[in-house]
């Protein structure tokens, strides 16, 4: 490493704005999620699904551009699920995913929801933000798939 490289300040973390999505964001959200759908990381979301989740759908933005999103789907007073968590590959590792998850969990707390679950292929991330495989009393979620595609 050259001496002049050592004098350069570290790259500044961008200013991240976290906010609730609006109806005007729906098309941009669907477009943002699409590469994650194509890679198999997320399920495709319809306009109607996104619109239904709007009060519980969070966006992370940098300079007006969506760099992350997550929704809290509320099933009952007992259970909600974090859905469609995605962060732009160029922005990963900056805490955006954690911010989005924390916003969803905090919303669940405000609404007095007992448990929040996730279905994920990235268990390490969710364990790092406080999720685990079992709940109080060693309850476990079990699934059966009834078809190949969503």
ROSE-4610 file (N, C-alpha, C; in Angstrom, 1 decimal, always signed):
// ROSE-4610
residu = [X/X/X/X/X/X/X/X/X/X/X/X/X/X/X/X/X/X/X/X/X/X/X/X/X/X/X/X/X/X/X/X/X/X/X/X/X/X/X/X/X/X/X/X/X/X/X/X/X/X/X/X/X/X/X/X/X/X/X/X/X/X/X/X/X/X/X/X/X/X/X/X/X/X/X/X/X/X/X/X/X/X/X/X/X/X/X/X/X/X/X/X/X/X/X/X/X/X/X/X/X/X/X/X/X/X/X/X/X/X/X/X/X/X/X/X/X/X/X/X/X/X/X/X/X/X/X/X/X/X/X/X/X/X/X/X/X/X/X/X/X/X/X/X/X/X/X/X/X/X/X/X/X/X/X/X/X/X/X/X/X/X/X/X/X/X/X/X/X/X/X/X/X/X/X/X/X/X/X/X/X/X/X/X/X/X/X/X/X/X/X/X/X/X/X/X/X/X/X/X/X/X/X/X/X/X/X/X/X/X/X/X/X/X/X/X/X/X/X/X/X/X/X/X/X/X/X/X/X/X/X/X/X/X/X/X/X/X/X/X/X/X/X/X/X/X/X/X/X/X/X/X/X/X/X/X/X/X/X/X/X/X/X/X/X/X/X/X/X/X/X/X/X/X/X/X/X/X/X/X/X/X/X/X/X/X/X/X/X/X/X/X/X/X/X/X/X/X/X/X/X/X/X/X/X/X/X/X/X/X/X/X/X/X/X/X/X/X/X/X/X/X/X/X/X/X/X/X/X/X/X/X/X/X/X/X/X/X/X/X/X/X/X/X/X/X/X/X/X/X/X/X/X/X/X/X/X/X/X/X/X/X/X/X/X/X/X/X/X/X/X/X/X/X/X/X/X/X/X/X/X/X/X/X/X/X/X/X/X/X/X/X/X/X/X/X/X/X/X/X/X/X/X/X/X/X/X/X/X/X/X/X/X/X/X/X/X/X/X/X/X/X/X/X/X/X/X/X/X/X/X/X/X/X/X/X/X/X/X/X/X/X/X/X/X/X/X/X/X/X]
num = [1/1/1/2/2/2/3/3/3/4/4/4/5/5/5/6/6/6/7/7/7/8/8/8/9/9/9/10/10/10/11/11/11/12/12/12/13/13/13/14/14/14/15/15/15/16/16/16/17/17/17/18/18/18/19/19/19/20/20/20/21/21/21/22/22/22/23/23/23/24/24/24/25/25/25/26/26/26/27/27/27/28/28/28/29/29/29/30/30/30/31/31/31/32/32/32/33/33/33/34/34/34/35/35/35/36/36/36/37/37/37/38/38/38/39/39/39/40/40/40/41/41/41/42/42/42/43/43/43/44/44/44/45/45/45/46/46/46/47/47/47/48/48/48/49/49/49/50/50/50/51/51/51/52/52/52/53/53/53/54/54/54/55/55/55/56/56/56/57/57/57/58/58/58/59/59/59/60/60/60/61/61/61/62/62/62/63/63/63/64/64/64/65/65/65/66/66/66/67/67/67/68/68/68/69/69/69/70/70/70/71/71/71/72/72/72/73/73/73/74/74/74/75/75/75/76/76/76/77/77/77/78/78/78/79/79/79/80/80/80/81/81/81/82/82/82/83/83/83/84/84/84/85/85/85/86/86/86/87/87/87/88/88/88/89/89/89/90/90/90/91/91/91/92/92/92/93/93/93/94/94/94/95/95/95/96/96/96/97/97/97/98/98/98/99/99/99/100/100/100/101/101/101/102/102/102/103/103/103/104/104/104/105/105/105/106/106/106/107/107/107/108/108/108/109/109/109/110/110/110/111/111/111/112/112/112/113/113/113/114/114/114/115/115/115/116/116/116/117/117/117/118/118/118/119/119/119/120/120/120/121/121/121/122/122/122/123/123/123/124/124/124/125/125/125/126/126/126/127/127/127/128/128/128/129/129/129/130/130/130/131/131/131/132/132/132/133/133/133/134/134/134/135/135/135/136/136/136/137/137/137/138/138/138/139/139/139/140/140/140/141/141/141/142/142/142/143/143/143/144/144/144/145/145/145/146/146/146/147/147/147/148/148/148/149/149/149/150/150/150]
x = [+0.9/+0.0/+0.9/+0.6/+1.4/+1.0/+2.0/+1.8/+0.5/+0.3/-0.8/-2.1/-2.1/-3.4/-3.7/-2.7/-3.0/-3.6/-3.4/-3.9/-5.4/-5.9/-7.2/-8.2/-9.2/-10.2/-11.0/-11.6/-12.4/-13.6/-14.2/-15.4/-16.5/-17.2/-18.2/-19.5/-20.1/-21.3/-22.4/-23.2/-24.2/-25.3/-26.0/-27.1/-28.3/-28.7/-29.8/-31.1/-32.1/-33.4/-34.3/-34.9/-35.9/-37.3/-38.2/-39.6/-40.6/-41.8/-42.9/-43.2/-43.4/-43.7/-45.1/-45.2/-46.5/-47.0/-48.2/-48.8/-47.9/-47.2/-46.4/-45.1/-44.8/-43.6/-43.8/-45.0/-45.3/-44.6/-44.6/-44.0/-42.5/-41.9/-40.4/-40.1/-40.9/-40.7/-40.7/-41.7/-41.7/-40.5/-40.1/-38.9/-37.6/-37.6/-36.4/-36.3/-37.5/-37.5/-37.2/-37.5/-37.4/-36.1/-34.9/-33.7/-33.5/-34.1/-34.1/-35.0/-36.1/-37.1/-36.4/-35.7/-35.0/-33.9/-33.3/-32.2/-32.8/-34.1/-34.7/-34.7/-34.2/-34.1/-35.5/-36.3/-37.6/-38.7/-40.0/-41.1/-41.6/-42.1/-42.7/-43.8/-43.9/-45.0/-45.9/-47.2/-48.1/-48.3/-48.8/-49.2/-50.1/-51.1/-52.1/-51.5/-50.6/-49.9/-49.2/-48.4/-47.6/-48.5/-49.6/-50.5/-51.1/-51.5/-52.1/-51.1/-49.8/-48.8/-48.3/-48.8/-48.2/-48.0/-49.0/-48.8/-47.7/-47.3/-46.3/-45.1/-44.9/-43.8/-42.8/-41.6/-40.5/-39.6/-39.1/-38.1/-36.9/-35.7/-34.5/-34.1/-33.7/-33.3/-32.0/-31.3/-30.1/-30.2/-30.2/-30.3/-31.6/-32.7/-34.0/-34.1/-33.1/-33.1/-33.3/-34.2/-34.5/-33.3/-32.8/-31.6/-32.0/-33.2/-33.6/-35.1/-35.7/-37.1/-37.4/-38.5/-39.0/-40.5/-41.3/-42.7/-43.0/-43.9/-44.4/-45.9/-46.1/-47.4/-48.0/-49.1/-49.7/-50.8/-50.6/-51.6/-52.7/-52.3/-53.2/-52.5/-53.1/-52.5/-51.3/-51.3/-50.3/-49.1/-49.3/-48.2/-48.1/-46.9/-46.6/-45.4/-45.2/-44.0/-43.3/-42.0/-41.2/-41.1/-41.6/-41.6/-40.8/-40.3/-39.7/-38.5/-37.7/-36.5/-35.5/-35.1/-34.0/-33.2/-31.9/-31.0/-30.2/-30.0/-29.2/-27.8/-27.3/-26.0/-24.9/-24.9/-23.9/-24.0/-25.1/-25.3/-25.2/-25.0/-25.0/-23.8/-24.0/-22.9/-22.9/-23.9/-24.0/-25.0/-25.7/-26.7/-28.1/-28.3/-29.6/-30.6/-30.2/-31.1/-31.5/-30.5/-30.8/-31.8/-31.6/-32.5/-33.9/-34.1/-35.4/-36.1/-35.3/-35.8/-36.2/-35.4/-35.7/-37.0/-37.2/-38.4/-39.6/-39.5/-40.7/-40.9/-39.9/-40.1/-40.7/-40.2/-40.7/-42.2/-42.6/-44.0/-44.8/-44.3/-45.0/-45.2/-44.1/-44.2/-45.3/-45.3/-46.3/-47.7/-47.9/-49.2/-49.5/-48.6/-48.7/-48.8/-48.1/-48.1/-47.1/-47.5/-46.7/-45.4/-45.5/-44.3/-44.2/-42.9/-42.6/-41.7/-42.1/-41.3/-40.7/-39.8/-39.2/-39.1/-39.2/-38.8/-37.7/-36.5/-35.3/-34.4/-33.5/-32.4/-31.1/-31.2/-30.1/-30.2/-30.2/-30.4/-29.4/-28.1/-27.1/-27.4/-28.0/-28.3/-29.4/-30.5/-31.6/-31.2/-30.3/-29.8/-29.0/-28.3/-27.4/-28.3/-29.6/-30.4/-31.5/-31.3/-32.1/-33.1/-33.2/-34.2/-33.5/-34.3/-33.8/-34.8/-34.4/-35.3/-36.4/-36.3/-37.4/-37.9/-39.1/-39.8/-39.9/-40.5/-40.7/-41.5/-41.0/-41.7/-41.3/-40.2/-39.7/-40.6/-41.5/-42.4/-41.6/-42.0/-41.3/-42.3/-41.9/-42.8/-42.4/-43.4/-43.2/-44.0/-43.5/-44.1/-44.3/-45.2/-45.3/-45.6/-44.9/-45.1/-46.1/-47.1/-48.2/-48.1/-47.1/-46.8/-45.4/-44.9/-43.5/-43.3/-44.3/-44.1/-45.2/-44.8/-45.7/-46.7]
y = [-1.2/+0.0/+1.2/+2.2/+3.4/+4.3/+5.2/+6.2/+7.0/+7.5/+8.4/+7.6/+6.3/+5.5/+5.4/+5.4/+5.3/+6.6/+7.7/+9.0/+9.2/+8.4/+8.6/+8.2/+9.1/+8.7/+7.5/+6.7/+5.6/+6.1/+5.3/+5.7/+6.0/+7.1/+7.6/+6.7/+6.3/+5.5/+6.5/+6.0/+6.9/+7.2/+8.3/+8.6/+7.8/+6.9/+6.0/+6.5/+6.6/+7.0/+5.8/+5.5/+4.4/+5.0/+4.6/+5.1/+4.1/+4.4/+3.5/+3.7/+2.7/+2.8/+3.4/+4.1/+4.7/+4.1/+4.4/+3.9/+4.2/+5.4/+5.8/+5.0/+4.2/+3.4/+2.0/+1.6/+0.2/-0.3/+0.4/-0.1/-0.2/+0.8/+0.8/-0.3/-0.6/-1.8/-3.1/-3.3/-4.5/-4.7/-3.6/-3.6/-3.9/-3.3/-3.5/-5.0/-5.6/-7.0/-8.0/-7.6/-8.6/-9.3/-8.7/-9.5/-10.5/-10.2/-11.1/-12.3/-12.0/-13.1/-14.0/-13.4/-14.1/-15.0/-14.6/-15.4/-16.5/-16.4/-17.5/-17.1/-15.9/-15.5/-15.1/-14.5/-14.0/-14.6/-14.6/-14.9/-13.6/-13.8/-12.7/-12.1/-10.8/-10.1/-9.3/-9.4/-8.8/-7.3/-6.5/-5.1/-5.1/-6.0/-6.1/-6.5/-7.4/-7.8/-6.6/-6.0/-4.8/-3.7/-3.5/-2.4/-2.8/-4.0/-4.5/-4.3/-4.5/-4.4/-3.0/-2.0/-0.7/-0.1/-0.2/+0.4/-0.3/-1.5/-2.2/-2.5/-1.8/-2.0/-0.9/-1.3/-0.3/-0.3/+0.9/+1.2/+1.8/+1.4/+2.1/+2.8/+4.1/+4.9/+5.6/+5.7/+6.6/+7.5/+8.8/+9.7/+9.5/+9.1/+8.9/+7.6/+6.7/+5.5/+4.4/+3.4/+2.3/+1.4/+1.1/+0.2/-1.0/-1.0/-2.1/-2.0/-3.1/-3.2/-4.4/-4.3/-5.4/-5.1/-6.1/-5.9/-6.8/-6.4/-7.2/-7.6/-8.9/-9.3/-9.8/-9.3/-9.6/-10.6/-11.8/-12.8/-12.8/-12.4/-12.4/-11.6/-11.5/-10.8/-11.6/-12.9/-13.8/-13.9/-13.7/-14.0/-13.0/-12.6/-11.9/-12.5/-12.1/-12.6/-11.5/-11.5/-10.5/-11.1/-10.3/-10.8/-9.8/-10.3/-9.5/-8.7/-9.2/-8.5/-8.6/-7.5/-7.4/-6.2/-6.3/-5.2/-5.2/-4.1/-4.0/-4.6/-5.4/-6.1/-5.1/-3.9/-2.9/-2.3/-2.5/-1.8/-2.8/-4.1/-5.1/-4.9/-5.2/-5.0/-3.7/-2.8/-1.5/-1.4/-2.5/-2.5/-2.2/-2.1/-1.8/-2.9/-4.2/-5.3/-5.3/-5.1/-5.0/-3.9/-2.7/-1.6/-2.0/-2.6/-3.0/-4.1/-5.1/-6.1/-5.4/-4.6/-3.9/-3.1/-2.4/-1.6/-2.6/-3.7/-4.6/-5.2/-5.6/-6.1/-5.1/-3.8/-2.8/-2.5/-2.6/-2.4/-3.5/-4.7/-5.9/-5.6/-5.1/-4.8/-3.7/-2.7/-1.6/-2.1/-3.1/-3.7/-4.9/-5.1/-6.2/-7.6/-7.8/-9.1/-10.0/-11.2/-12.1/-12.6/-13.0/-13.6/-13.1/-13.0/-12.6/-13.7/-14.2/-15.3/-14.9/-15.6/-15.5/-16.8/-16.9/-18.1/-17.6/-18.2/-17.7/-18.7/-18.4/-19.2/-18.6/-17.5/-16.9/-16.9/-18.1/-18.2/-17.4/-17.3/-16.6/-15.2/-14.5/-13.1/-13.0/-13.8/-13.7/-14.1/-15.0/-15.4/-14.2/-13.5/-12.4/-11.2/-11.1/-10.0/-10.5/-11.7/-12.2/-13.3/-13.7/-14.8/-16.2/-17.2/-18.5/-19.5/-20.8/-21.8/-22.2/-22.0/-22.4/-21.2/-21.4/-20.3/-20.8/-20.0/-20.3/-21.7/-22.6/-23.9/-24.8/-24.5/-25.4/-25.6/-24.7/-24.8/-24.7/-25.4/-25.3/-25.2/-24.4/-24.3/-25.4/-26.2/-27.2/-26.9/-27.3/-27.0/-28.2/-28.1/-29.1/-28.2/-28.5/-27.8/-28.5/-27.8/-28.5/-28.3/-27.5/-27.4/-26.9/-27.0/-26.6/-25.1/-24.4/-22.9/-22.1/-20.9/-20.0/-19.4]
z = [+0.0/+0.0/+0.0/-0.9/-1.0/+0.2/+0.5/+1.6/+1.3/+0.1/-0.2/+0.0/-0.3/-0.1/+1.4/+2.3/+3.7/+4.2/+3.5/+4.0/+3.6/+2.6/+2.2/+3.3/+3.5/+4.6/+4.1/+5.0/+4.6/+3.9/+3.0/+2.3/+3.3/+3.0/+3.9/+3.7/+4.8/+4.7/+4.2/+3.2/+2.6/+3.7/+3.5/+4.3/+3.9/+4.8/+4.6/+5.2/+4.4/+4.9/+4.9/+6.1/+6.2/+6.3/+5.5/+5.5/+5.1/+5.4/+5.0/+3.5/+2.7/+1.3/+1.1/-0.1/-0.4/-1.7/-2.1/-3.4/-4.6/-4.5/-5.6/-5.7/-4.7/-4.7/-5.2/-5.5/-5.8/-7.0/-8.1/-9.3/-9.1/-8.4/-8.2/-7.2/-6.3/-5.4/-6.1/-7.0/-7.7/-8.6/-9.2/-10.1/-9.2/-8.0/-7.2/-6.7/-6.4/-6.0/-7.1/-8.3/-9.4/-9.5/-9.4/-9.5/-8.4/-7.3/-6.1/-6.4/-7.1/-7.5/-8.6/-9.6/-10.6/-10.1/-9.0/-8.4/-7.5/-7.2/-6.4/-4.9/-4.6/-3.1/-2.6/-3.4/-3.0/-3.9/-3.4/-4.2/-4.9/-6.1/-6.9/-6.1/-6.1/-5.5/-6.5/-6.4/-7.3/-6.8/-7.7/-7.3/-6.2/-6.2/-5.1/-3.8/-3.8/-2.5/-1.9/-2.8/-2.3/-1.8/-2.5/-2.1/-0.8/-0.6/+0.7/+1.9/+1.7/+2.7/+3.0/+2.2/+2.2/+3.6/+4.5/+5.8/+6.6/+6.2/+6.9/+6.0/+4.9/+4.0/+4.1/+4.5/+4.7/+3.5/+3.2/+2.2/+2.8/+2.3/+2.6/+1.3/+1.5/+0.3/+0.5/-0.5/-0.6/-1.8/-1.5/-2.6/-3.5/-2.8/-3.5/-4.2/-4.1/-4.8/-3.8/-4.1/-3.2/-3.2/-2.0/-1.8/-0.9/-0.4/+0.5/+0.7/+1.1/+1.5/+2.3/+3.1/+3.9/+4.2/+4.3/+4.7/+5.9/+6.7/+7.8/+7.5/+7.2/+7.0/+8.3/+8.7/+10.0/+9.7/+10.3/+10.2/+11.3/+12.5/+13.7/+14.8/+15.9/+17.1/+17.6/+17.2/+17.7/+16.7/+15.4/+14.5/+13.3/+13.0/+11.7/+11.1/+9.8/+9.1/+8.4/+8.4/+7.6/+6.2/+5.3/+3.9/+3.0/+1.9/+0.8/+1.3/+2.2/+2.7/+1.6/+1.1/+0.0/+0.2/-0.1/+0.0/-1.3/-1.9/-3.1/-2.9/-3.8/-3.6/-3.3/-3.9/-3.7/-2.4/-1.6/-0.3/+0.8/+0.5/+1.6/+2.5/+3.8/+4.7/+5.4/+5.1/+5.7/+6.8/+7.2/+8.2/+7.7/+6.4/+5.9/+6.2/+6.0/+6.3/+7.8/+8.6/+10.1/+10.4/+9.8/+10.0/+9.6/+8.5/+7.9/+8.9/+9.3/+10.2/+11.5/+12.0/+13.3/+13.2/+12.1/+11.8/+11.9/+11.2/+11.2/+12.6/+13.3/+14.6/+15.6/+15.4/+16.3/+16.0/+14.7/+14.3/+15.0/+15.0/+15.6/+17.1/+17.7/+19.2/+19.4/+18.6/+18.7/+18.6/+17.7/+17.5/+18.4/+19.4/+20.4/+19.8/+18.7/+18.1/+18.9/+19.2/+20.0/+19.4/+18.1/+17.5/+16.0/+15.6/+14.2/+13.7/+12.5/+11.9/+10.6/+10.1/+8.8/+8.1/+6.8/+6.1/+5.2/+5.3/+4.7/+4.3/+3.3/+3.0/+3.6/+4.4/+5.0/+6.5/+7.1/+8.5/+9.3/+8.8/+9.6/+9.8/+8.8/+9.0/+10.0/+10.0/+10.9/+12.3/+12.5/+13.8/+14.4/+13.5/+14.0/+14.4/+14.0/+14.4/+15.4/+16.0/+17.2/+16.9/+15.7/+15.4/+15.7/+16.0/+16.3/+15.7/+15.7/+15.2/+16.0/+17.3/+18.2/+19.0/+19.4/+20.2/+21.6/+22.4/+23.8/+23.8/+24.7/+24.8/+23.7/+23.0/+21.9/+20.8/+20.5/+19.3/+18.1/+17.0/+15.8/+14.6/+13.6/+12.4/+11.5/+11.0/+10.0/+8.8/+7.6/+6.4/+5.5/+4.6/+3.5/+2.2/+1.1/-0.1/-1.0/-1.5/-2.2/-3.7/-4.2/-5.6/-5.8/-7.0/-7.3/-7.4/-7.9/-8.1/-7.4/-7.1/-6.5/-7.5]
